[in-house]
Amino acid sequence: MMRPLMIAACFLLTATAFSASAQDAQAPAAPAAAPAAATPTAPAPTAPAQLKGDAARGKQLTYTCQGCHGVTGYKNAYPNYHVPRIGGQSEVYLTNALTEYKKGTRKHPTMQAQAQSFSDQDIADIAAFLSTVK
């Protein structure tokens, strides 16, 4: 007995949705917009300003980076894997890498955790410092 009621309810919902959709299609069109000259235009949005990195502050922020990236031979003790050289890399590369770790588009659990704790200014400062390291 429940089955015919379920079918009837589905039919009623479908018919109601179809009817509402048909009424929307027949609704009168909105009046034409006023000429562009009569309405003030908002200024175009500007791109975010490029952050200027502070290398002195970046040096302070990179203290924990030395734990992995400062190891001689760029090898971690355990598990044994290659750690990339970050000193002397370009500022743009370092900024992009840290931002990608922060967003999660680059995958490495330790680096993602580190990068998520940084603000955009922190990232700019770190990149400014590390790009000067020889």
Steps between C-alpha positions, in 0.01 A plus 500: 500500500786743566637465150212675316520791746875538439446498124223758530717723719790483251261580215357798688848637580608461137186669369539787747864553405411490129220751550726741693767470232247576226375808688857630538552465125185708431587778746546841337855600428665758722515852357811582301791635697573870488775612263851447631574872495220570748631262766827561682754226452701355783875502459647175378637283780875515527727205544627442854818687572818298483628454854848628571698245701715596799811279493593575864160384620516206259826386660321474835211307347727242333649372824298176489577450129859419598381175659459340158629742239817584692623140520832444322444319173130584509404157634269448793614256768183288514334410279780556258380724219634788298418846637498778240752781520306818575783745565569707190179402319313783329263705711213428259561124515512498880186714527313274258614181673402616849168634376424169328584307818276739695210445256558124494576482128852376578499188710740447788350471850784677683526783249122543488486529879785753500360709216148512644639680803643780281321815389555630147741758646691223683537315169628815328751556784623140493541510121686832524750353747548156346557646153808680637657192667797356315 
